[in-house]
Amino acid sequence: MRRHIKRRNAVWGVVGIGLLVFGLAACSSSDNSGVVHIDVGGTKTQAAAQTLTSAAPPPSPTPPAGTAESAESADDAASDTAPASTPYAIPTDSPDLPPGDTVVTRVGNEDITLDALRQRVRFERWRYLYRIARLAEKYGTDQILDLSIPENAFVASTFETLADSYSFGGQVHRLMVLDAIVFQEALRRDIEVDPLQFNAQLAQYLDLTVGDGGSLPPEFEDVYAAYLEQMEIYSGMNEEQFRRLIRARTLYAQLQFLISNEPEAVPASSMGRVGVQVQDIVMSTEAQAQDVAARLARGEVLRDIAMSYGLSPTGEGTWRIFRWSDSNLTADVIEAVGYASPGDIVGPISIPQGWYVALVGEEVFDILSPTDVDALREQHFLNWIEGLMDDPAYMEDFENWERHIPQEPLPRDVSPLLVEENFVFPPTATPTLAPAPTATATATASE
């Protein structure tokens, strides 16, 4: 069965963190037909608005808070060094695995294959674990792997995410779909990769910081070489595939800026939350309301009219803003006031509280705040992505990949420091929401 991809949200919970982290180690990572999941109700993420993320290290251009460190910084670890470990090898594929060139999803004119998806899943798993291992080497396992410390919530969140292999694979799949979408749009618009932004994205993946003018730091070459070596061991991804991924991040940011700043991103109708000035009153009977309307028409002041009925007007008899979102008013009232011109008298109109009468004044605008404008621009970009993802003529998902999501590498595969005895678990584990992801894109434009 073919289907186009729908947007769904993901909820992750901490259910016995020790089991989530290390129970997977007992699974046969090469037996994809008998996958063991620690499922906690996770479903796939919202496709356009989100991608894989965690407090550390998110697959988005911006890494989690922390000091960028070079590979040599591990020599300064306070108390822990990684013991020697057996060389890692990617497990042999299961006999029931379809051919690697099997197309799992078609996005525009680009095909996503099973091999590419499985490789990307392994890369994203390794990338999460590799950074935690490096932090543990530098600062000590007692500082990084103590999950009872609130500051280490990112570590627990990482293992929560990786524990649900099915949902994690779904998020990576969506990430690749977004790559394909933005890749093709970048080519259509003839957008080239900005070299300074490329360097910044690359440095962030390595937990480094670019210098003045976008220059890479002196330790870059050593850190980069070590990263590539480990990446290829654990995921099979080569340097060109990695740099293509970085180009994707860069182009995504460039496209997001361009599309979010299109004129239609903030339409004129959204530039203010329109209201209107009114002086209004609610009377208990229709006859009283008709009398109020007639006296207003003759030019009497509403405050004086109200006091003649023994009512105590609020305020000083000045105008108030009638907002279209006022839930206390009926649709009839909102429509009548909306069509009225300054100086018109509206009513009497029956409402649950009595009979409504108003003198309509000038239109009023509440100017959007910068935050509101930014939100509209972001939503415009997401709507563009979602529109393509929901178009069955543009995208087809063949539903032939979900049983074949890798469960490796495991924490202990990436580093001998990431073993159970080095973790301190909280006394109780309560359900939490996993942090939400961002989109990325892929392109082969010039670096």
Summary of the structure (lengths in Angstrom):
residues: 447
radius of gyration: 29.6
end to end distance: 39.0
largest distance: 94.8
contacts: 1380
relative contact order: 0.22
helix: 45%
strand: 12%
